[in-house]
Amino acid sequence: MARTVLSQLGQHWHLPLLLVVTLLVFSPGLLNPAFVYDDAQLLVNNPTLTSLSKLFSGDLWAGVPGAGHQRDYYRPGVLFSFFLDRAVFGEDAFGFRLHSLALHLLAVSLLWTLGKHWCLSNRALFAGVGLFAVHPAQVEGVVFLAARNDVQALCALLAVLLLLRVPTAGRLAGAAVLIALGTLCKESLFLAPLAYLASAKAQGQGWGDARGYVAIFAGLGLALLARMLVGVGFPHGALDLSVLPGAWGGWSRSVLWPLGLAPGAHAGFDPIPWGPAVAGLLLIGGLIWGGGGWGLLLGAALLIPALGGVGTTGLVADRYLYGALAGLGLSLAAVVRRTPSLERPSMAVPMLGLLTIPTAANWDSDLILWSQAVLSHSNPYTHGAYAKALYDAGDPASALTQARLATQGPVYAHSCYNVVPWALEVEGPQGAVRTGKSAIQAGCGRPPELVCPLALSHALLGDWLEAEEYALSMEQDPTGLCVVVRAAAALRVSDEKAFASEAKPGASLEQLREQAEWLIEAAGG
């Protein structure tokens, strides 16, 4: 009896150990109190999360202060999870992080279970699922709270693949519901039928059961119907295949050389990393030759939709690799199973977690994150994001330096909005005029956030002709500065009618007069 128990324990220690290793790798980040990157906007300052009814009513970023235009992301599933977190934990980042890590551990367990149904050995799975569990590229999906939807979508898909092994009526209905819910977390499940095909083939079930495909398409149809009913379309640029070489090269680099990983790789700004791209293709060829093709097909079903995200934002994000690494892990496990000599050495794969721990530490604050990002990907996006982090940390001079790097051409649009106000604050009107004209020439265009502070700077220098020219070119003025410049220009020539016309409905005319008179006095008359 004792020998039987010991034998059973000897056969089943692999998954518990892997879960413990995963927990140890990611648990230091649980104590980080900071919300970084987009987390503060989406989780803390998001009025949508104050009402359950608002979660399902529109775009993911609808109503978020400073989010700008609608991005056509309909993801009420992830918003609901944030709503629950706020209800339970308030604005304590620990609770949010604990939830995301628990979902990742669930994904590890589901992937292991699926691998067992693919007839993969414990040792092979310890390597393959270990790659998925603790690869440094997974940090963005697990630690970055706004990326939780990648984890949710994968959990839903893996659960569906397990349900469809025995397609009873109840399991088929459950699969349809899970596909719908997963797709309402992230659009990465649009190729779920391809993932089902890969899983069926790997289990020796031929092309799979037709009822399984019907259930998957029914779930996708429900998600699309919900999207249409609330009027959310699809992001502009989602079908831009020109980003493919840069995206593939960037992702290959993250998988094959996972050192110093940080967000900010950008298909529109960075040169195509041809070396990693070729190395990635060679890896794929080797895995197919070694018998890992069905795992790769599963990964491809989850990675291909991510090209839409790259086409829309330009960002070659590691979070898009989250599901693809599940397929890559199963592919590696299949190769190890067919090559017994690889079993023992491949069990060292979870040692990658030693690289993951410092990578996760980069997410302790925006300053740390974006300083590392600038080192890893020096481009307008990372310089612009680092500039914002520096400014928020109370260092406007350093922020201005980074913002100028982000607006030298090609430009990062958000820095175009900040660079002139920061230059006015740090260097005064002369520096602001110089900076503003340089940014316009570099490609920033003429957004009011740039033009109106530039108009104010010209006015402060006494250059009223240029000041008024810039101010008059702005019909929309969210800054209010062009209104003040035009009002001051009118007062200088005693044109009370023109001055009064600048007051917005309901605004205080007396307050506008005080601001205009201050500007005239500051400019020396």
C-alpha positions, 0 to 999 in steps of 0.5 A: 500500500505504501509503495503504491502511494509513493508511486502515485506521488512520484507520478503526479508531483510535476504539476504541483511543483510547476504551480509552486514555481510559477507562484514563486516567480510572480508572487513578488509583484503582488506587493507592488502598490503601484498601478502602471502603464494603462492600469491607473486609467483603466482600473482606477480612473474609469467611471465605467467601473462604477456601474454594472450597466455601463460595462456592456454599453460600449467601447472598452475605453469609453468615458475613460479620462484622457483616453481620446477617441473610441478604439473599437474594443468591445471587452465587457468580460474583462471590465466585469472582472475589474468591476468585481475586483473593485467591489471586493478590494477597492483600489488596492492593487494587491487584489487586482494582481492576485486575481490576475495571477490566479487566472494564470495559474488556472491557465497553467493547470488547464494547459497541463490537463489538455496536454495529458489528453494529447498523450504527453508525458509528465516530463515533457509537459513539465518542460512545455507547460513550464515554458508557458508558465514562467517565460519572461515574455509572460510578464506583460500578460500576468503583471500588466493588469490591463492585459488580463483579458489575454489570460481570460481568453486563453482560459476560456479556449482551453476549457472549451477544448477540454469540454469538446473531447466528449461533445454531449449536449451540455458540454456543447452548450457550455463550450458555446457560452465560454467561447462567447465570454472569452471573445468578449474578453479579447478578440483573440478567439476569432480563430478558435475553430482552428485551435479546435482542429489542432487539438482534435488532430493531436488527440487522434480525433481526426478533424473533430466533431462537427457539433464542436465546430457548430458550438464554437461558431455559435459562441463567436456569433453571440459575441459578434451580435453583442458587439453589433447591438452596442454599435462597436465596430472593428479597429482601423488598421486591424487588417494591415498585413504590412506589420507582419515582418516587424511583428514576427521579428519582435515576437521571435526576439522576445521568445528566443532572447528574453533579456531586458524585456519591456513594452514599447517595441513598435512596428512603425518606429523600429527597424525590422529585426531580421535576425530574430525573424529568421531564427524564429522561422528556423525554430518553427521548422525544427519543431514541425520536423520534430512532431510539434506541428499541432501545438504550433497550429494551436499557437498560430490560431491565437497569435494571428488575431494579434496582428490586428492589435499591431496594425491598430496601435503599432505596438509589438506587445509581449502580451500578444504572445500569451496564448501563442506560448501555450501552443509553443509549449505543447509543441515543445512537449510533443517534440520531447515526447518523441525524443526520449533523450531530451526528457531530462535536460528539457526539465530545466526549462522552468529555470527561465523563471530566474530571468522572469523575476527581474523582468517582472520587477521592471513593472514596479513603477512607471519610471522603472518600466519606461526607463528600461523600455527606452534602453530596450526600444529607443523609439518615439513611443518609449521616449514619449511614455518615459517623458510622461512618467518623468513629468508625473514624478515631478521632473519636468526638465527631464520630461521635456528632454524625452518629449523632444526625442519623441517629436523629432520625426517620426513623432509620437502623437501624445508627446506632440500634445505635451512638448510645448506646454512643458517647454513653456514651463521649463524654458519660458516662451522662447524655448516653447516657440522654438520647440513648437515650430520644430515639432510642427516641422517634424510631423506633429501637425497642428493639434490645439494642444500644441498650437494654443500654448505656442500662440500663448508663447508668441504673445508673451514675447510680444509677437502678437501677429503670430500669436493671433494667427495661431490662435485664429487657426483653432476652431476647437480649443480644449486648452482654453489658451487660444481663447485667452490669446484672441481675447487679449488681442481684441482688448489691445485694440479696444475691440470690446465686441470681438472680446465678448464674442470669445466668451463661451456660453455660461462662462464668466466674461469677467474671468476672461477679462482678467486672464486677457489683461494678465497676458497683455501685462505679461507681454509688456503691453 
